[in-house]
Amino acid sequence: MSRIFTTAVGAVYPHYVTKVEKKGRTQTELDEVIEWLTGFDEPALRRHLDEGTTFEDFFAQADLNPAASLITGVVCGVRVEDVEDPLMQKIRYLDKLVDELARGKAMDKVLRG
């Protein structure tokens, strides 16, 4: 099992915030992207971040957006659409969305609108 599965989402979240803010995007936009992917509303997302929910539990409780399968491309040298492990693929989906947001992609494109 990958170590990221048992890592708290709240431990990685500040790194996501730093990454997008460094590129001129906002924490609000980041939250919108996470909420789009997971189906969590703002209070649910905050609860998961505050309670130290692991990535494994976070995605187990998520209602993954049906359009998530449209997320394609490379993250950390790996094509997200080719990731075999379902949990790792969901984590890579999130990584890819954060990357796209940080790269300045339009929000409707990030959210596969």
LONUSE-374047 format. One record per residue (C-alpha): residue number from 1; residue in one letter; x, y, z. Coordinates in steps of 0.1 Angstrom, whole numbers, plus 5000, padded with zeros to 4 digits. Example, Ala and Ser with C-alpha at 12.3 -4.5 7.8 and 13.67 -1.06 7.14 Angstrom:
% LONUSE-374047
+-----+-----+------+-------+------+
!   n ! res ! east ! north !   up !
+-----+-----+------+-------+------+
!   1 !   a ! 5123 !  4955 ! 5078 !
!   2 !   s ! 5137 !  4989 ! 5071 !
+-----+-----+------+-------+------+
% end
This chain:
% LONUSE-374047
+-----+-----+------+-------+------+
!   n ! res ! east ! north !   up !
+-----+-----+------+-------+------+
!   1 !   m ! 5000 !  5000 ! 5000 !
!   2 !   s ! 5012 !  5035 ! 4991 !
!   3 !   r ! 5021 !  5058 ! 5020 !
!   4 !   i ! 4999 !  5085 ! 5005 !
!   5 !   f ! 4968 !  5064 ! 5012 !
!   6 !   t ! 4973 !  5068 ! 5050 !
!   7 !   t ! 4984 !  5104 ! 5048 !
!   8 !   a ! 4959 !  5130 ! 5061 !
!   9 !   v ! 4944 !  5151 ! 5033 !
!  10 !   g ! 4948 !  5180 ! 5058 !
!  11 !   a ! 4986 !  5174 ! 5058 !
!  12 !   v ! 4988 !  5178 ! 5020 !
!  13 !   y ! 4962 !  5205 ! 5016 !
!  14 !   p ! 4985 !  5234 ! 5026 !
!  15 !   h ! 5009 !  5224 ! 4999 !
!  16 !   y ! 4980 !  5225 ! 4974 !
!  17 !   v ! 4971 !  5260 ! 4986 !
!  18 !   t ! 5007 !  5272 ! 4984 !
!  19 !   k ! 5011 !  5258 ! 4949 !
!  20 !   v ! 4980 !  5275 ! 4935 !
!  21 !   e ! 4985 !  5308 ! 4954 !
!  22 !   k ! 5021 !  5310 ! 4941 !
!  23 !   k ! 5006 !  5310 ! 4906 !
!  24 !   g ! 4979 !  5337 ! 4913 !
!  25 !   r ! 4950 !  5314 ! 4920 !
!  26 !   t ! 4930 !  5313 ! 4953 !
!  27 !   q ! 4922 !  5289 ! 4980 !
!  28 !   t ! 4885 !  5293 ! 4971 !
!  29 !   e ! 4892 !  5281 ! 4936 !
!  30 !   l ! 4911 !  5252 ! 4950 !
!  31 !   d ! 4882 !  5243 ! 4973 !
!  32 !   e ! 4858 !  5245 ! 4943 !
!  33 !   v ! 4880 !  5221 ! 4924 !
!  34 !   i ! 4882 !  5196 ! 4953 !
!  35 !   e ! 4844 !  5199 ! 4959 !
!  36 !   w ! 4837 !  5193 ! 4922 !
!  37 !   l ! 4858 !  5161 ! 4922 !
!  38 !   t ! 4846 !  5147 ! 4956 !
!  39 !   g ! 4810 !  5160 ! 4959 !
!  40 !   f ! 4818 !  5173 ! 4994 !
!  41 !   d ! 4804 !  5207 ! 5002 !
!  42 !   e ! 4825 !  5234 ! 5020 !
!  43 !   p ! 4816 !  5222 ! 5056 !
!  44 !   a ! 4823 !  5186 ! 5047 !
!  45 !   l ! 4856 !  5195 ! 5032 !
!  46 !   r ! 4866 !  5216 ! 5062 !
!  47 !   r ! 4856 !  5187 ! 5085 !
!  48 !   h ! 4878 !  5162 ! 5066 !
!  49 !   l ! 4908 !  5187 ! 5067 !
!  50 !   d ! 4903 !  5194 ! 5105 !
!  51 !   e ! 4898 !  5158 ! 5115 !
!  52 !   g ! 4928 !  5144 ! 5097 !
!  53 !   t ! 4909 !  5121 ! 5073 !
!  54 !   t ! 4933 !  5099 ! 5053 !
!  55 !   f ! 4932 !  5100 ! 5016 !
!  56 !   e ! 4919 !  5064 ! 5017 !
!  57 !   d ! 4889 !  5074 ! 5039 !
!  58 !   f ! 4885 !  5108 ! 5021 !
!  59 !   f ! 4879 !  5091 ! 4987 !
!  60 !   a ! 4860 !  5062 ! 5003 !
!  61 !   q ! 4834 !  5088 ! 5015 !
!  62 !   a ! 4835 !  5109 ! 4983 !
!  63 !   d ! 4809 !  5109 ! 4957 !
!  64 !   l ! 4833 !  5111 ! 4927 !
!  65 !   n ! 4821 !  5134 ! 4899 !
!  66 !   p ! 4810 !  5113 ! 4869 !
!  67 !   a ! 4831 !  5136 ! 4847 !
!  68 !   a ! 4863 !  5126 ! 4866 !
!  69 !   s ! 4870 !  5100 ! 4839 !
!  70 !   l ! 4876 !  5130 ! 4815 !
!  71 !   i ! 4907 !  5139 ! 4836 !
!  72 !   t ! 4936 !  5129 ! 4815 !
!  73 !   g ! 4973 !  5137 ! 4812 !
!  74 !   v ! 5005 !  5132 ! 4831 !
!  75 !   v ! 5012 !  5138 ! 4868 !
!  76 !   c ! 5046 !  5129 ! 4883 !
!  77 !   g ! 5055 !  5112 ! 4850 !
!  78 !   v ! 5024 !  5089 ! 4851 !
!  79 !   r ! 4993 !  5091 ! 4829 !
!  80 !   v ! 4964 !  5094 ! 4852 !
!  81 !   e ! 4941 !  5075 ! 4829 !
!  82 !   d ! 4965 !  5045 ! 4830 !
!  83 !   v ! 4967 !  5043 ! 4869 !
!  84 !   e ! 4956 !  5008 ! 4878 !
!  85 !   d ! 4948 !  5012 ! 4915 !
!  86 !   p ! 4914 !  5030 ! 4918 !
!  87 !   l ! 4924 !  5049 ! 4950 !
!  88 !   m ! 4957 !  5060 ! 4935 !
!  89 !   q ! 4939 !  5071 ! 4903 !
!  90 !   k ! 4915 !  5093 ! 4924 !
!  91 !   i ! 4945 !  5109 ! 4942 !
!  92 !   r ! 4962 !  5115 ! 4908 !
!  93 !   y ! 4929 !  5131 ! 4895 !
!  94 !   l ! 4932 !  5155 ! 4924 !
!  95 !   d ! 4968 !  5162 ! 4917 !
!  96 !   k ! 4961 !  5168 ! 4880 !
!  97 !   l ! 4933 !  5193 ! 4888 !
!  98 !   v ! 4956 !  5212 ! 4912 !
!  99 !   d ! 4983 !  5213 ! 4885 !
! 100 !   e ! 4958 !  5226 ! 4859 !
! 101 !   l ! 4946 !  5253 ! 4883 !
! 102 !   a ! 4981 !  5263 ! 4892 !
! 103 !   r ! 4990 !  5265 ! 4855 !
! 104 !   g ! 4963 !  5290 ! 4849 !
! 105 !   k ! 4938 !  5269 ! 4831 !
! 106 !   a ! 4903 !  5284 ! 4829 !
! 107 !   m ! 4881 !  5271 ! 4857 !
! 108 !   d ! 4854 !  5257 ! 4833 !
! 109 !   k ! 4881 !  5237 ! 4816 !
! 110 !   v ! 4896 !  5224 ! 4849 !
! 111 !   l ! 4860 !  5214 ! 4859 !
! 112 !   r ! 4855 !  5197 ! 4826 !
! 113 !   g ! 4826 !  5220 ! 4817 !
+-----+-----+------+-------+------+
% end
